[in-house]
Amino acid sequence: SPAGMVLSVLVILLLSVLYEAVKMGKAVLLRRALLALPRSLSQEALTEPQEGDSSPAQGSPSLMAFPISISRWFWFHVGQTLFHVLQVVLGYMVMLAVMSYNAWIFLGAIAGSTLGYFL
């Protein structure tokens, strides 16, 4: 029926928009994860200790926050993994719809991908 076809095209359009949104969300999360990485220990060893410190590692704020940064990075990585799984599932769903060889479904996927990238 025509109403069913219009609904199918709209669903594929929305899936394509969601696919692009997940792809952009994954890139934003990757950027945040890279910013959450701790400074390397070699850079920490190059800094001069302050007067009164018994050792370079004691009292260093970046070394004391090291486990917290690793924990933050781990949760960012878990989020990236979930975004990746969602992106793969959505991609396969859109691919299966396009492989129905229906021109309207194909145009809906193309329009949704274009709209999702634009937004």
OpenMM code with the backbone's topology and positions (N, CA, C; nanometers):
from openmm import Vec3, app, unit

residues = "SER PRO ALA GLY MET VAL LEU SER VAL LEU VAL ILE LEU LEU LEU SER VAL LEU TYR GLU ALA VAL LYS MET GLY LYS ALA VAL LEU LEU ARG ARG ALA LEU LEU ALA LEU PRO ARG SER LEU SER GLN GLU ALA LEU THR GLU PRO GLN GLU GLY ASP SER SER PRO ALA GLN GLY SER PRO SER LEU MET ALA PHE PRO ILE SER ILE SER ARG TRP PHE TRP PHE HIS VAL GLY GLN THR LEU PHE HIS VAL LEU GLN VAL VAL LEU GLY TYR MET VAL MET LEU ALA VAL MET SER TYR ASN ALA TRP ILE PHE LEU GLY ALA ILE ALA GLY SER THR LEU GLY TYR PHE LEU".split()
positions = [
    Vec3(0.0847, -0.1190, 0.0000),
    Vec3(0.0000, 0.0000, 0.0000),
    Vec3(0.0890, 0.1251, 0.0000),
    Vec3(0.0391, 0.2328, -0.0519),
    Vec3(0.1189, 0.3572, -0.0555),
    Vec3(0.1555, 0.4089, 0.0834),
    Vec3(0.0630, 0.3958, 0.1789),
    Vec3(0.0925, 0.4433, 0.3140),
    Vec3(0.2044, 0.3601, 0.3776),
    Vec3(0.2043, 0.2317, 0.3539),
    Vec3(0.3090, 0.1452, 0.4060),
    Vec3(0.4453, 0.1778, 0.3456),
    Vec3(0.4445, 0.2091, 0.2165),
    Vec3(0.5711, 0.2445, 0.1508),
    Vec3(0.6250, 0.3768, 0.2047),
    Vec3(0.5372, 0.4741, 0.2246),
    Vec3(0.5795, 0.6035, 0.2797),
    Vec3(0.6352, 0.5836, 0.4205),
    Vec3(0.5684, 0.5022, 0.4998),
    Vec3(0.6164, 0.4742, 0.6349),
    Vec3(0.7527, 0.4047, 0.6316),
    Vec3(0.7695, 0.3098, 0.5402),
    Vec3(0.8979, 0.2393, 0.5277),
    Vec3(1.0101, 0.3352, 0.4895),
    Vec3(0.9826, 0.4240, 0.3957),
    Vec3(1.0839, 0.5206, 0.3528),
    Vec3(1.1192, 0.6140, 0.4683),
    Vec3(1.0201, 0.6575, 0.5455),
    Vec3(1.0467, 0.7452, 0.6603),
    Vec3(1.1286, 0.6739, 0.7678),
    Vec3(1.0991, 0.5471, 0.7916),
    Vec3(1.1758, 0.4705, 0.8912),
    Vec3(1.3211, 0.4568, 0.8465),
    Vec3(1.3434, 0.4267, 0.7199),
    Vec3(1.4803, 0.4144, 0.6683),
    Vec3(1.5508, 0.5493, 0.6725),
    Vec3(1.4787, 0.6554, 0.6421),
    Vec3(1.5353, 0.7895, 0.6498),
    Vec3(1.5803, 0.8199, 0.7924),
    Vec3(1.4958, 0.7884, 0.8894),
    Vec3(1.5307, 0.8130, 1.0289),
    Vec3(1.6466, 0.7243, 1.0759),
    Vec3(1.6503, 0.5998, 1.0315),
    Vec3(1.7622, 0.5112, 1.0660),
    Vec3(1.8932, 0.5652, 1.0098),
    Vec3(1.8881, 0.6202, 0.8893),
    Vec3(2.0088, 0.6772, 0.8288),
    Vec3(2.0545, 0.8017, 0.9034),
    Vec3(1.9588, 0.8852, 0.9447),
    Vec3(1.9933, 1.0038, 1.0238),
    Vec3(2.0547, 0.9608, 1.1569),
    Vec3(1.9956, 0.8606, 1.2207),
    Vec3(2.0480, 0.8107, 1.3475),
    Vec3(2.1878, 0.7517, 1.3307),
    Vec3(2.2123, 0.6832, 1.2197),
    Vec3(2.3441, 0.6279, 1.1913),
    Vec3(2.4485, 0.7394, 1.1863),
    Vec3(2.4171, 0.8478, 1.1156),
    Vec3(2.5108, 0.9598, 1.1068),
    Vec3(2.5301, 1.0270, 1.2424),
    Vec3(2.4229, 1.0364, 1.3210),
    Vec3(2.4339, 1.0974, 1.4539),
    Vec3(2.5229, 1.0132, 1.5446),
    Vec3(2.5091, 0.8826, 1.5385),
    Vec3(2.5925, 0.7927, 1.6195),
    Vec3(2.7378, 0.8046, 1.5753),
    Vec3(2.7603, 0.8162, 1.4442),
    Vec3(2.8959, 0.8303, 1.3935),
    Vec3(2.9609, 0.9583, 1.4462),
    Vec3(2.8870, 1.0665, 1.4492),
    Vec3(2.9410, 1.1922, 1.5013),
    Vec3(2.9588, 1.1852, 1.6536),
    Vec3(2.8641, 1.1213, 1.7226),
    Vec3(2.8764, 1.1048, 1.8669),
    Vec3(2.9997, 1.0243, 1.9037),
    Vec3(3.0292, 0.9248, 1.8233),
    Vec3(3.1471, 0.8423, 1.8464),
    Vec3(3.2747, 0.9249, 1.8290),
    Vec3(3.2766, 1.0134, 1.7308),
    Vec3(3.3938, 1.0993, 1.7099),
    Vec3(3.4120, 1.1971, 1.8258),
    Vec3(3.3023, 1.2522, 1.8764),
    Vec3(3.3099, 1.3440, 1.9907),
    Vec3(3.3603, 1.2701, 2.1144),
    Vec3(3.3102, 1.1492, 2.1351),
    Vec3(3.3540, 1.0702, 2.2502),
    Vec3(3.5014, 1.0325, 2.2382),
    Vec3(3.5480, 1.0050, 2.1176),
    Vec3(3.6895, 0.9754, 2.0971),
    Vec3(3.7749, 1.0965, 2.1339),
    Vec3(3.7310, 1.2140, 2.0953),
    Vec3(3.8061, 1.3361, 2.1285),
    Vec3(3.8129, 1.3552, 2.2803),
    Vec3(3.7004, 1.3340, 2.3475),
    Vec3(3.7002, 1.3470, 2.4937),
    Vec3(3.7879, 1.2415, 2.5594),
    Vec3(3.7894, 1.1214, 2.5040),
    Vec3(3.8722, 1.0149, 2.5606),
    Vec3(4.0196, 1.0482, 2.5452),
    Vec3(4.0563, 1.1047, 2.4319),
    Vec3(4.1962, 1.1412, 2.4123),
    Vec3(4.2382, 1.2535, 2.5063),
    Vec3(4.1455, 1.3446, 2.5347),
    Vec3(4.1770, 1.4516, 2.6290),
    Vec3(4.1852, 1.3996, 2.7724),
    Vec3(4.1207, 1.2875, 2.8011),
    Vec3(4.1219, 1.2310, 2.9367),
    Vec3(4.2459, 1.1475, 2.9647),
    Vec3(4.3243, 1.1182, 2.8612),
    Vec3(4.4457, 1.0389, 2.8833),
    Vec3(4.5425, 1.1160, 2.9716),
    Vec3(4.6080, 1.0466, 3.0638),
    Vec3(4.7029, 1.1149, 3.1518),
    Vec3(4.8306, 1.1516, 3.0770),
    Vec3(4.9019, 1.2475, 3.1351),
    Vec3(5.0332, 1.2810, 3.0806),
    Vec3(5.1236, 1.1604, 3.0950),
    Vec3(5.2187, 1.1477, 3.0062),
    Vec3(5.3073, 1.0317, 3.0161),
    Vec3(5.4018, 1.0495, 3.1339),
    Vec3(5.4482, 0.9389, 3.1861),
    Vec3(5.5395, 0.9429, 3.2995),
    Vec3(5.6740, 1.0024, 3.2602),
    Vec3(5.7114, 0.9890, 3.1331),
    Vec3(5.8387, 1.0471, 3.0919),
    Vec3(5.8328, 1.1992, 3.0982),
    Vec3(5.7197, 1.2573, 3.0654),
    Vec3(5.7051, 1.4020, 3.0787),
    Vec3(5.7080, 1.4417, 3.2250),
    Vec3(5.6508, 1.3594, 3.3115),
    Vec3(5.6494, 1.3886, 3.4546),
    Vec3(5.7906, 1.3835, 3.5112),
    Vec3(5.8721, 1.2929, 3.4613),
    Vec3(6.0084, 1.2801, 3.5112),
    Vec3(6.0942, 1.3990, 3.4696),
    Vec3(6.0569, 1.4685, 3.3636),
    Vec3(6.1344, 1.5831, 3.3173),
    Vec3(6.1099, 1.7081, 3.4004),
    Vec3(5.9986, 1.7136, 3.4719),
    Vec3(5.9712, 1.8325, 3.5522),
    Vec3(6.0570, 1.8302, 3.6770),
    Vec3(6.1008, 1.9474, 3.7164),
    Vec3(6.1863, 1.9555, 3.8343),
    Vec3(6.1016, 1.9491, 3.9600),
    Vec3(6.1488, 1.8781, 4.0631),
    Vec3(6.0728, 1.8711, 4.1879),
    Vec3(6.0751, 2.0065, 4.2593),
    Vec3(5.9678, 2.0348, 4.3312),
    Vec3(5.9592, 2.1582, 4.4084),
    Vec3(6.0479, 2.1466, 4.5314),
    Vec3(6.0877, 2.2605, 4.5862),
    Vec3(6.1691, 2.2583, 4.7065),
    Vec3(6.0897, 2.1989, 4.8214),
    Vec3(6.1523, 2.1129, 4.8978),
    Vec3(6.0863, 2.0528, 5.0121),
    Vec3(6.0229, 1.9179, 4.9810),
    Vec3(6.0184, 1.8771, 4.8543),
    Vec3(5.9644, 1.7452, 4.8197),
    Vec3(6.0710, 1.6404, 4.8464),
    Vec3(6.0323, 1.5295, 4.9079),
    Vec3(6.1282, 1.4235, 4.9363),
    Vec3(6.1566, 1.3397, 4.8124),
    Vec3(6.0566, 1.3266, 4.7251),
    Vec3(6.0768, 1.2536, 4.5998),
    Vec3(5.9915, 1.3189, 4.4929),
    Vec3(6.0266, 1.3000, 4.3667),
    Vec3(5.9491, 1.3639, 4.2612),
    Vec3(5.8056, 1.3132, 4.2532),
    Vec3(5.7789, 1.1901, 4.2958),
    Vec3(5.6443, 1.1339, 4.2822),
    Vec3(5.5501, 1.1811, 4.3920),
    Vec3(5.6078, 1.2183, 4.5094),
    Vec3(5.5213, 1.2599, 4.6185),
    Vec3(5.4720, 1.4013, 4.5946),
    Vec3(5.3449, 1.4230, 4.6171),
    Vec3(5.2882, 1.5556, 4.6064),
    Vec3(5.2637, 1.6007, 4.4645),
    Vec3(5.2941, 1.5182, 4.3677),
    Vec3(5.2703, 1.5559, 4.2288),
    Vec3(5.1230, 1.5363, 4.1965),
    Vec3(5.0504, 1.6422, 4.1642),
    Vec3(4.9069, 1.6269, 4.1414),
    Vec3(4.8739, 1.5384, 4.0233),
    Vec3(4.9563, 1.5416, 3.9178),
    Vec3(4.9212, 1.4592, 3.8019),
    Vec3(4.9442, 1.3110, 3.8287),
    Vec3(5.0457, 1.2773, 3.9101),
    Vec3(5.0674, 1.1358, 3.9408),
    Vec3(4.9643, 1.0839, 4.0401),
    Vec3(4.9200, 1.1704, 4.1290),
    Vec3(4.8188, 1.1266, 4.2255),
    Vec3(4.6847, 1.1047, 4.1565),
    Vec3(4.6580, 1.1782, 4.0487),
    Vec3(4.5314, 1.1652, 3.9764),
    Vec3(4.5400, 1.0614, 3.8660),
    Vec3(4.6544, 0.9936, 3.8544),
    Vec3(4.6754, 0.8972, 3.7472),
    Vec3(4.5689, 0.7879, 3.7430),
    Vec3(4.5341, 0.7195, 3.8555),
    Vec3(4.4318, 0.6144, 3.8494),
    Vec3(4.2943, 0.6696, 3.8120),
    Vec3(4.2642, 0.7919, 3.8530),
    Vec3(4.1349, 0.8510, 3.8192),
    Vec3(4.1268, 0.8740, 3.6690),
    Vec3(4.2356, 0.9205, 3.6082),
    Vec3(4.2379, 0.9437, 3.4646),
    Vec3(4.2223, 0.8137, 3.3881),
    Vec3(4.2874, 0.7088, 3.4352),
    Vec3(4.2750, 0.5795, 3.3682),
    Vec3(4.1314, 0.5299, 3.3794),
    Vec3(4.0686, 0.5497, 3.4935),
    Vec3(3.9292, 0.5090, 3.5102),
    Vec3(3.8383, 0.5869, 3.4154),
    Vec3(3.8594, 0.7177, 3.4052),
    Vec3(3.7802, 0.7982, 3.3115),
    Vec3(3.7999, 0.7506, 3.1692),
    Vec3(3.9256, 0.7230, 3.1328),
    Vec3(3.9543, 0.6761, 2.9983),
    Vec3(3.8854, 0.5430, 2.9717),
    Vec3(3.8844, 0.4539, 3.0718),
    Vec3(3.8189, 0.3239, 3.0561),
    Vec3(3.6698, 0.3418, 3.0264),
    Vec3(3.6028, 0.4311, 3.1002),
    Vec3(3.4595, 0.4503, 3.0773),
    Vec3(3.4323, 0.5175, 2.9431),
    Vec3(3.5222, 0.6057, 2.9000),
    Vec3(3.5088, 0.6615, 2.7652),
    Vec3(3.5230, 0.5508, 2.6613),
    Vec3(3.6138, 0.4568, 2.6851),
    Vec3(3.6341, 0.3462, 2.5915),
    Vec3(3.5117, 0.2542, 2.5883),
    Vec3(3.4506, 0.2306, 2.7031),
    Vec3(3.3270, 0.1508, 2.7070),
    Vec3(3.2172, 0.2216, 2.6267),
    Vec3(3.2056, 0.3523, 2.6446),
    Vec3(3.1073, 0.4291, 2.5684),
    Vec3(3.1333, 0.4222, 2.4194),
    Vec3(3.2601, 0.4316, 2.3793),
    Vec3(3.2943, 0.4205, 2.2380),
    Vec3(3.2573, 0.2832, 2.1831),
    Vec3(3.2795, 0.1799, 2.2624),
    Vec3(3.2462, 0.0443, 2.2190),
    Vec3(3.0967, 0.0305, 2.1962),
    Vec3(3.0167, 0.0834, 2.2885),
    Vec3(2.8713, 0.0766, 2.2722),
    Vec3(2.8249, 0.1564, 2.1502),
    Vec3(2.8851, 0.2740, 2.1292),
    Vec3(2.8525, 0.3523, 2.0102),
    Vec3(2.8896, 0.2752, 1.8835),
    Vec3(3.0025, 0.2055, 1.8856),
    Vec3(3.0444, 0.1287, 1.7682),
    Vec3(2.9462, 0.0155, 1.7381),
    Vec3(2.9044, -0.0556, 1.8424),
    Vec3(2.8086, -0.1648, 1.8224),
    Vec3(2.6782, -0.1094, 1.7645),
    Vec3(2.6307, 0.0008, 1.8188),
    Vec3(2.5079, 0.0627, 1.7676),
    Vec3(2.5252, 0.1072, 1.6230),
    Vec3(2.6409, 0.1633, 1.5899),
    Vec3(2.6663, 0.2069, 1.4532),
    Vec3(2.6676, 0.0889, 1.3565),
    Vec3(2.7289, -0.0214, 1.3956),
    Vec3(2.7335, -0.1397, 1.3092),
    Vec3(2.5935, -0.1967, 1.2882),
    Vec3(2.5150, -0.2062, 1.3962),
    Vec3(2.3782, -0.2597, 1.3848),
    Vec3(2.2937, -0.1720, 1.2930),
    Vec3(2.3000, -0.0409, 1.3130),
    Vec3(2.2224, 0.0496, 1.2272),
    Vec3(2.2691, 0.0420, 1.0824),
    Vec3(2.3996, 0.0333, 1.0616),
    Vec3(2.4520, 0.0234, 0.9255),
    Vec3(2.4030, -0.1012, 0.8543),
    Vec3(2.4037, -0.2134, 0.9252),
    Vec3(2.3554, -0.3367, 0.8632),
    Vec3(2.2045, -0.3314, 0.8365),
    Vec3(2.1308, -0.2675, 0.9260),
    Vec3(1.9864, -0.2560, 0.9029),
    Vec3(1.9573, -0.1725, 0.7785),
    Vec3(2.0278, -0.0619, 0.7631),
    Vec3(2.0079, 0.0221, 0.6449),
    Vec3(2.0547, -0.0533, 0.5200),
    Vec3(2.1653, -0.1257, 0.5299),
    Vec3(2.2143, -0.2016, 0.4156),
    Vec3(2.1133, -0.3081, 0.3722),
    Vec3(2.0555, -0.3775, 0.4699),
    Vec3(1.9559, -0.4796, 0.4350),
    Vec3(1.8333, -0.4176, 0.3697),
    Vec3(1.7933, -0.3011, 0.4168),
    Vec3(1.6785, -0.2335, 0.3554),
    Vec3(1.7105, -0.1923, 0.2119),
    Vec3(1.8318, -0.1402, 0.1901),
    Vec3(1.8702, -0.0983, 0.0549),
    Vec3(1.8792, -0.2194, -0.0373),
    Vec3(1.9192, -0.3338, 0.0156),
    Vec3(1.9315, -0.4526, -0.0680),
    Vec3(1.7973, -0.5141, -0.1054),
    Vec3(1.6885, -0.4491, -0.0658),
    Vec3(1.5573, -0.4919, -0.1154),
    Vec3(1.5386, -0.4478, -0.2606),
    Vec3(1.6320, -0.3691, -0.3124),
    Vec3(1.6318, -0.3189, -0.4503),
    Vec3(1.5071, -0.2375, -0.4818),
    Vec3(1.4613, -0.1650, -0.3810),
    Vec3(1.3497, -0.0734, -0.4008),
    Vec3(1.4079, 0.0668, -0.4132),
    Vec3(1.3762, 0.1353, -0.5216),
    Vec3(1.4341, 0.2675, -0.5475),
    Vec3(1.3938, 0.3682, -0.4406),
    Vec3(1.2710, 0.3614, -0.3910),
    Vec3(1.2265, 0.4579, -0.2895),
    Vec3(1.2992, 0.4370, -0.1567),
    Vec3(1.3207, 0.3117, -0.1202),
    Vec3(1.3956, 0.2814, 0.0015),
    Vec3(1.5388, 0.3313, -0.0132),
    Vec3(1.5970, 0.3085, -0.1308),
    Vec3(1.7326, 0.3555, -0.1573),
    Vec3(1.7413, 0.5077, -0.1454),
    Vec3(1.6448, 0.5777, -0.2058),
    Vec3(1.6434, 0.7241, -0.1982),
    Vec3(1.6223, 0.7719, -0.0544),
    Vec3(1.5417, 0.6992, 0.0228),
    Vec3(1.5226, 0.7338, 0.1638),
    Vec3(1.6516, 0.7194, 0.2427),
    Vec3(1.7292, 0.6145, 0.2154),
    Vec3(1.8575, 0.5945, 0.2839),
    Vec3(1.9566, 0.7044, 0.2452),
    Vec3(1.9586, 0.7405, 0.1176),
    Vec3(2.0495, 0.8462, 0.0724),
    Vec3(2.0089, 0.9801, 0.1330),
    Vec3(1.8790, 1.0114, 0.1314),
    Vec3(1.8311, 1.1378, 0.1879),
    Vec3(1.8566, 1.1432, 0.3388),
    Vec3(1.8363, 1.0331, 0.4081),
    Vec3(1.8613, 1.0291, 0.5522),
    Vec3(2.0079, 1.0461, 0.5858),
    Vec3(2.0941, 0.9836, 0.5072),
    Vec3(2.2372, 0.9973, 0.5297),
    Vec3(2.2824, 1.1417, 0.5041),
    Vec3(2.2289, 1.2005, 0.3999),
    Vec3(2.2619, 1.3399, 0.3689),
    Vec3(2.2125, 1.4334, 0.4775),
    Vec3(2.0889, 1.4142, 0.5204),
    Vec3(2.0318, 1.4984, 0.6253),
    Vec3(2.1064, 1.4802, 0.7571),
    Vec3(2.1403, 1.3571, 0.7917),
    Vec3(2.2129, 1.3303, 0.9153),
    Vec3(2.3513, 1.3924, 0.9141),
    Vec3(2.4189, 1.3900, 0.8019),
    Vec3(2.5515, 1.4514, 0.7925),
    Vec3(2.5389, 1.6031, 0.8010),
    Vec3(2.4349, 1.6574, 0.7382),
    Vec3(2.4143, 1.8029, 0.7390),
    Vec3(2.3869, 1.8545, 0.8785),
    Vec3(2.3066, 1.7796, 0.9547),
    Vec3(2.2730, 1.8241, 1.0903),
    Vec3(2.3930, 1.8086, 1.1797),
] * unit.nanometer
topology = app.Topology()
chain = topology.addChain("A")
for resn in residues:
    res = topology.addResidue(resn, chain)
    for name in ("N", "CA", "C"):
        topology.addAtom(name, app.Element.getBySymbol(name[0]), res)
